[in-house]
Amino acid sequence: MNKNSKIYIAGHRGMVGSAIERLLKSQGYTRIIGRSSKELDLRNQIAVRDFFKEQKPDIVIDAAAKVGGILANETYPYSFLMDNLQMQNNLISSSLEFETNKFIFLGSSCIYPKLAPQPLKEEYLLTGPLETTNEWYAIAKIVGVKAIEAVRKNYGKDYVALMPTNLYGSHDNFDLETSHVLPAMIRKFYEAKVSRNAYNEPVESVELWGSGMPLREFLHVDDLAAAVVFALENTLPDYLYNIGSGRELKISELASLIQDVVGHTGSIRYDSTKPDGTPRKLMDSSKLMSLGWKPKITLEEGLKSTYAWFLENQENYKQVKM
Ligand SMILES: NC(=O)c1ccc[n+]([C@@H]2O[C@H](COP(=O)([O-])OP(=O)(O)OC[C@H]3O[C@@H](n4cnc5c(N)ncnc54)[C@H](OP(=O)(O)O)[C@@H]3O)[C@@H](O)[C@H]2O)c1
């Protein structure tokens, strides 16, 4: 791979895009471009086409999306479906028109059916109904995967779709209205640890959504960035690859790990009236691993560094506006 290739990272300010940019820069890539959503609204087809006409990137990494947890998905179905469709359609069609050689599309494990066998293999796509809590987002991402497959079939281009498991790390979203489970827990445990009631007594109890029983897999975003760079530097033989750590644990076990990292000693109450989401979600990432990519950051190490980032960035951590 030529280190002078012009690489456009769509969503370069996000958790995933910024991790990819950091890694590419550290590996000597010199021509990385990005635009914020204010500078270039990727839902605007004409603006995206004009940008590609002017910049003609050699490589596009699509890490731009409307992203959020269960609450955000249920509250804003239209925007989770349509914003994501519009952004990815505009990026893929302009990349084809202006002859981008390589396109890396980032989706998510929620593209797979709710009750698919576990661990989830790439071939289970479209074999059953989706989890309803995030089907809007999932359907948009499935369309993106099929568009990548169609580009390869029609034009033989090196376009590829990567489906990461649940990600976490620096630049995560810690806004309780829109965040995913892991950063939400970090914030809740931290706030419980430091808060005081009217009598200046510690208020250490924390309430978490759901039963605590669902099984989940987590991957540090820097490991995902390494997978993206691996896909960029190699011609992968297929169009779709899962990216996970291979380690699954109960939400209640994750809560205990985060309590330890944060130093929270109070009780946890699980609110079972709130949805759990899908009962189990573990990716089978052997297809990409067999080609040479492997995750390196353990959950324990990743939680410590993410908590450190949270503490350093509390004043300005992301407040996502829908
Ligand atoms: N987070 C996870 O756990 C996870 C798991 C699996 C897959 N993924 C995938 O990874 C990708 C990135 O996720 P993330 O967690 O990094 O999300 P994020 O931190 O919310 O970042 C999303 C990025 O998308 C950009 N964006 C959103 N709407 C836009 C618009 N209308 N026009 C231009 N840019 C727009 C934002 O730009 P501005 O900052 O400039 O507004 C932001 O940089 C997504 O495709 C997601 O599906 C994430």
The ligand as an SDF file (V2000), in Angstrom:
LIG
                    3D

 48 52  0  0  0  0  0  0  0  0999 V2000
  -19.6390    2.4030   18.4720 N   0  0  0  0  0  0  0  0  0  0  0  0
  -19.8150    1.0980   18.3220 C   0  0  0  0  0  0  0  0  0  0  0  0
  -19.9490    0.3410   19.2910 O   0  0  0  0  0  0  0  0  0  0  0  0
  -19.8310    0.4880   16.9560 C   0  0  0  0  0  0  0  0  0  0  0  0
  -19.9810   -0.8880   16.8650 C   0  0  0  0  0  0  0  0  0  0  0  0
  -20.0120   -1.4740   15.6270 C   0  0  0  0  0  0  0  0  0  0  0  0
  -19.9070   -0.6880   14.5100 C   0  0  0  0  0  0  0  0  0  0  0  0
  -19.7660    0.6600   14.5950 N   0  0  0  0  0  0  0  0  0  0  0  0
  -19.7030    1.4120   13.3560 C   0  0  0  0  0  0  0  0  0  0  0  0
  -18.6080    2.2860   13.3110 O   0  0  0  0  0  0  0  0  0  0  0  0
  -18.9770    3.4610   12.5880 C   0  0  0  0  0  0  0  0  0  0  0  0
  -18.6330    4.7060   13.3990 C   0  0  0  0  0  0  0  0  0  0  0  0
  -19.2190    4.6310   14.6770 O   0  0  0  0  0  0  0  0  0  0  0  0
  -18.7170    5.5500   15.9000 P   0  0  0  0  0  0  0  0  0  0  0  0
  -18.9930    4.7750   17.1190 O   0  0  0  0  0  0  0  0  0  0  0  0
  -17.3770    6.0780   15.6310 O   0  0  0  0  0  0  0  0  0  0  0  0
  -19.7620    6.7300   15.8410 O   0  0  0  0  0  0  0  0  0  0  0  0
  -19.5910    8.2600   16.3230 P   0  0  0  0  0  0  0  0  0  0  0  0
  -18.5220    8.3860   17.3370 O   0  0  0  0  0  0  0  0  0  0  0  0
  -20.9570    8.7270   16.6530 O   0  0  0  0  0  0  0  0  0  0  0  0
  -19.0980    8.9970   15.0030 O   0  0  0  0  0  0  0  0  0  0  0  0
  -19.9330    9.0820   13.9140 C   0  0  0  0  0  0  0  0  0  0  0  0
  -19.3310   10.0220   12.9230 C   0  0  0  0  0  0  0  0  0  0  0  0
  -20.2640   10.1460   11.8440 O   0  0  0  0  0  0  0  0  0  0  0  0
  -20.2950   11.4780   11.4540 C   0  0  0  0  0  0  0  0  0  0  0  0
  -21.6130   11.8270   10.9230 N   0  0  0  0  0  0  0  0  0  0  0  0
  -22.8250   11.5630   11.4690 C   0  0  0  0  0  0  0  0  0  0  0  0
  -23.7950   12.1160   10.7220 N   0  0  0  0  0  0  0  0  0  0  0  0
  -23.1700   12.7360    9.6760 C   0  0  0  0  0  0  0  0  0  0  0  0
  -23.6190   13.5020    8.5780 C   0  0  0  0  0  0  0  0  0  0  0  0
  -24.9370   13.7230    8.3640 N   0  0  0  0  0  0  0  0  0  0  0  0
  -22.7060   14.0040    7.7160 N   0  0  0  0  0  0  0  0  0  0  0  0
  -21.3760   13.7910    7.9260 C   0  0  0  0  0  0  0  0  0  0  0  0
  -20.8880   13.0690    8.9330 N   0  0  0  0  0  0  0  0  0  0  0  0
  -21.7780   12.5500    9.8090 C   0  0  0  0  0  0  0  0  0  0  0  0
  -19.9970   12.3180   12.6770 C   0  0  0  0  0  0  0  0  0  0  0  0
  -19.3830   13.5240   12.2550 O   0  0  0  0  0  0  0  0  0  0  0  0
  -19.2590   14.8610   13.2010 P   0  0  0  0  0  0  0  0  0  0  0  0
  -18.5270   14.4110   14.4240 O   0  0  0  0  0  0  0  0  0  0  0  0
  -18.4860   15.7980   12.3900 O   0  0  0  0  0  0  0  0  0  0  0  0
  -20.6600   15.3030   13.4890 O   0  0  0  0  0  0  0  0  0  0  0  0
  -19.0560   11.4190   13.4570 C   0  0  0  0  0  0  0  0  0  0  0  0
  -17.7140   11.7410   13.1750 O   0  0  0  0  0  0  0  0  0  0  0  0
  -20.4470    3.3400   12.2590 C   0  0  0  0  0  0  0  0  0  0  0  0
  -20.6210    2.8850   10.9470 O   0  0  0  0  0  0  0  0  0  0  0  0
  -20.9260    2.2820   13.1940 C   0  0  0  0  0  0  0  0  0  0  0  0
  -21.9730    1.5350   12.6380 O   0  0  0  0  0  0  0  0  0  0  0  0
  -19.7270    1.2800   15.8060 C   0  0  0  0  0  0  0  0  0  0  0  0
  1  2  1  0
  2  3  2  0
  2  4  1  0
  4  5  1  0
  4 48  2  0
  5  6  2  0
  6  7  1  0
  7  8  2  0
  8  9  1  0
  8 48  1  0
  9 10  1  0
  9 46  1  0
 10 11  1  0
 11 12  1  0
 11 44  1  0
 12 13  1  0
 13 14  1  0
 14 15  2  0
 14 16  1  0
 14 17  1  0
 17 18  1  0
 18 19  2  0
 18 20  1  0
 18 21  1  0
 21 22  1  0
 22 23  1  0
 23 24  1  0
 23 42  1  0
 24 25  1  0
 25 26  1  0
 25 36  1  0
 26 27  1  0
 26 35  1  0
 27 28  2  0
 28 29  1  0
 29 30  1  0
 29 35  2  0
 30 31  1  0
 30 32  2  0
 32 33  1  0
 33 34  2  0
 34 35  1  0
 36 37  1  0
 36 42  1  0
 37 38  1  0
 38 39  2  0
 38 40  1  0
 38 41  1  0
 42 43  1  0
 44 45  1  0
 44 46  1  0
 46 47  1  0
M  CHG  2   8   1  16  -1
M  END
$$$$
